[in-house]
């Protein structure tokens, strides 16, 4: 098994690539994708505050329509444009546990 088999990797065109500021690696377990017919992809993240805060920080510095790629489990890059973010929210699970959510929308380039 490779290092990226259980990760979703996002790479943006901005940020310092030598410092790794242009790339975010997220464990697949906290990622949900909603794909629409128009090529719009909503990516929702659910997890601990520290994890979701790091994800939020990465995406909040991206400009509208900035090129971004998404690679799921090292399956190849999905090229897209960044469209925006949804709010960072605190939620309570049915079991009474606190978790946090954050989402982004991207437009796949076809």
Secondary structure as UniProt FT lines:
FT   TURN            3..6
FT   STRAND          7..12
FT   HELIX           17..19
FT   TURN            20..22
FT   STRAND          23..27
FT   HELIX           28..30
FT   STRAND          31..35
FT   TURN            37..38
FT   STRAND          40..47
FT   HELIX           49..60
FT   TURN            64..65
FT   STRAND          67..72
FT   TURN            73..74
FT   STRAND          77..92
FT   TURN            94..95
FT   STRAND          98..108
//
